[in-house]
């Protein structure tokens, strides 16, 4: 299927792997950007944040990052300072961030991606943790 979807992906992240697999389960091969190897430009990152309707603080990842060491929990930090930190340390960008014709979203939990895929799932999908999110008929499990 020729639908343009981009996933900002970290192959070490189970949520990111599950999100990518659900896109592929719809018969779509997305553009995969391993953002730790190829970080977005500042302008692109700012655009993605705006299009997702979120704040830079909402996109910050804490776990496994220099979040605490950089004092990013300080509410006085400006959006520009938070983006500066993400540019200097891309691991601070939470993932997976998905761009589709239906919008931009941080897909945590991974099944959030189902709202962005303009195609049906082709079959059941079970996340790496064993949770079924799509049934055998391709319908989302509530």
C-alpha positions in Angstrom: 0.0 0.0 0.0 1.4 3.4 -0.9 0.6 5.6 2.1 3.3 7.9 3.3 4.0 7.3 7.0 7.1 8.2 8.9 8.1 6.7 12.2 10.9 8.2 14.4 12.1 4.9 15.7 14.5 3.4 18.2 14.9 -0.3 17.5 16.0 -0.9 21.1 12.5 0.3 22.3 9.7 -2.3 22.6 7.0 0.3 22.2 8.7 1.6 19.1 9.1 -1.9 17.7 5.4 -2.7 18.4 4.3 0.6 16.7 6.4 -0.2 13.6 4.9 -3.7 13.5 1.3 -2.4 13.6 2.0 -0.1 10.7 3.4 -3.1 8.8 0.4 -5.2 9.9 -1.7 -2.8 7.8 0.4 -3.5 4.7 2.2 -0.3 4.9 6.0 0.0 4.7 6.8 3.3 6.5 9.8 5.5 6.2 11.8 4.5 9.3 14.0 7.2 10.8 16.3 5.9 13.5 16.4 9.3 15.1 19.3 8.5 17.4 21.5 8.0 14.2 19.7 10.8 12.2 18.1 13.3 14.5 15.6 15.7 13.1 16.7 19.3 12.5 15.5 21.8 15.1 13.0 23.2 12.6 11.6 19.8 11.9 11.4 18.9 15.6 9.6 22.1 16.4 7.2 21.4 13.6 6.5 17.9 14.7 5.8 19.1 18.3 3.4 21.7 17.0 1.7 19.3 14.6 1.3 16.8 17.4 -0.4 19.5 19.5 2.0 18.9 22.4 4.6 20.9 24.2 8.4 20.2 24.2 8.1 19.1 27.8 5.5 16.5 26.9 7.9 15.0 24.3 10.8 14.8 26.8 11.9 11.3 27.7 13.2 10.8 31.3 14.0 7.1 31.6 17.5 6.2 30.4 18.4 9.8 29.5 20.4 12.7 31.0 17.0 14.3 32.0 17.8 14.6 35.7 21.5 15.5 35.2 20.5 18.4 33.0 17.9 19.6 35.4 15.1 19.4 32.9 12.5 18.8 35.6 12.9 22.5 36.4 9.6 24.2 35.5 11.5 27.4 34.8 13.2 25.8 31.7 11.8 27.4 28.6 10.5 25.5 25.5 13.6 26.7 23.7 15.9 25.3 26.4 14.1 22.0 26.3 14.5 21.8 22.6 18.2 22.8 22.9 18.6 19.8 25.2 16.8 17.4 22.8 19.0 18.7 19.9 22.2 18.1 22.0 20.9 14.7 23.3 18.4 13.1 20.9 17.8 10.3 23.4 15.7 12.9 25.2 13.1 12.8 22.4 10.4 10.4 23.4 9.5 7.7 20.8 7.9 6.6 18.7 6.7 9.7 17.0 4.6 8.9 13.9 3.6 11.1 11.0 0.8 10.1 8.7 -1.8 11.7 6.5 -4.0 11.6 9.6 -1.7 13.6 11.8 1.3 13.4 14.1 1.3 11.6 17.4 3.6 10.2 20.1 2.5 6.6 20.1 2.7 5.7 23.7 1.2 3.2 24.2 2.0 1.7 20.8 -1.7 1.1 19.9 -2.1 4.9 19.6 -0.7 4.4 16.1 -4.0 2.7 15.0 -5.6 6.2 15.0 -3.0 7.3 12.4 -3.1 4.4 10.0 -5.5 5.0 7.1 -5.8 1.3 6.4 -7.2 -1.7 8.2 -5.1 -4.1 10.1 -4.6 -7.3 8.1 -4.9 -9.7 11.0 -4.4 -10.1 14.7 -1.6 -8.2 16.5 -0.1 -9.1 19.9 2.4 -6.8 21.5 5.7 -8.1 22.7 4.4 -8.2 26.3 1.6 -10.6 25.1 -1.2 -8.0 25.1 -3.6 -8.5 22.1 -4.5 -5.1 20.6 -6.0 -6.3 17.3 -8.2 -9.3 16.9 -8.1 -11.9 14.1 -10.6 -9.8 12.0 -8.2 -6.8 12.2 -10.4 -4.9 14.7 -8.9 -3.0 17.7 -9.4 -4.8 21.0 -10.8 -2.3 23.6 
